[in-house]
Amino acid sequence: MRNEEMLLVPGPTPVVDEIYDALASETRGHTDPRFVATFKNAIEQTKQLLQTDGEVFIVAGSGTLAMEMAIVNTVGKGEKLLVISHGYFGDRFTPLAKAYGIEVDVLQAEWGKQVDPGLVATKVSETQYKAVTITHADTSTGVVSDLDTLIPIIKSTGALVIVDGVVATAALDENMSKTYGDPSYKIDVVLTGSQKAIGIPPGLAIVAFNQTALEARKALGQITAYYSDVYNWLPIMQDLSKYFATPPVNLIYAYDTALKIVLEEGIEKREKRHIAFGKGVRSALKTYGMTPLATEDVAAPTLSCILYPDGVEDTAFRSGLAARGIIVAGALAHLSGKAFRIGHMGNTTADMLEQALRTIGEVLQELGNEVNIEEAVNTFKEVLGEVVY
């Protein structure tokens, strides 16, 4: 990769040369048949990745826009939404939905833990919700959701399942054709962004609706949105030579290339790789006295939130890494200054993570901590085993 720094924040993630080359391709008109062909291929590859028989919407915007599109096109004013939150970004659904007059209930986990499925079952039995949101992995806490357990509970009530895949899509399985105990129990909506496990720069909001979700949009009639209304985008996604709003041409080039990389590796292999990366990084950092916020049974494969041991100051630690070309992120909300977040997803490689672990050890030593770098690296390699090496 021709990156000057190693970007290991929870997004954006490292961009490989093949994607940079696609970004640098000549910018063509958005109705040019050559671009239209590329865009069409990107949509077909997205459908293949998510295994959906519905519609995919790829528009200029961020993951937050994708969240908005998922909610405003399925839940109407005065209808009820349940938010299953495992952190800061799960919480974001609440003000978003309230802005559209949607009634919201929240089941909020203690940071680092999962919401108790029993509480979910009780909640959905007491109240009829139009939809329930599940953040597949939360970028603030590094907690992954148990879709296999949650989806049957939710779908048994007839509610729509909306999966926030911003920091999971293209790393974890989000097969929209998969059934969860009943032929009708499926994921209805997947939303995501371009800059996480997909591995291109920020700028694309991506949302997939199955047929059930599209029927929900139809039943709503006119909604209080314009750019976010999938009915304004549907004719475009079905005939890309038409115009509603200008697509980010070069990002579509990059996205199409990234999906080719993803599909060539295969989602099963990518999931195994990401699981190994996450467990390996966390196991190695434990040898430095650093504690993952999420225990291993609920930890996300794509990123980790790591608590500092006593005596390690956040700014000094992250500045020391940055001076050596390793960029990690600070923690959010009440964990600010008490932890850091490290991404291990997308185009990130085992060699990159090994180098990062060595550098983290060096910075800790400079800050006066006695750590064994070789022990950490060997732990990382042992966890990865034959999955990567």
Protein Blocks (a to p, Z undefined) as FASTA:
>chain_A
ZZfbdcfbebdcdddfklmmmmmpccddfkbmklmmmmmmmmmmmmmmnopabdcddded
dfklmmmmmmmmmbcghiacddddfbjklmmmmmmmmmnopacddddddehiacdfklmm
mmmmmpccfbdcddfbafklopacdfklmmmmmmmnopacdddfklmgopaccdfkbceh
iaklccfbdcddfklmnopaehiacddddfklmmmmmmnmpaddfklmmklmmmmmmomk
bcfbdcdfklmmmmmmmmmmmmmnopklmmmmmmmmmmmmmmmmmmnopacfbafklccf
kbccddddehiafklmmmmmmmnopacdddehjlgojaccdddehjbcfklmmmmmmmmm
mmmmmnopacdfklmmmmmmmmnmmmlZZ
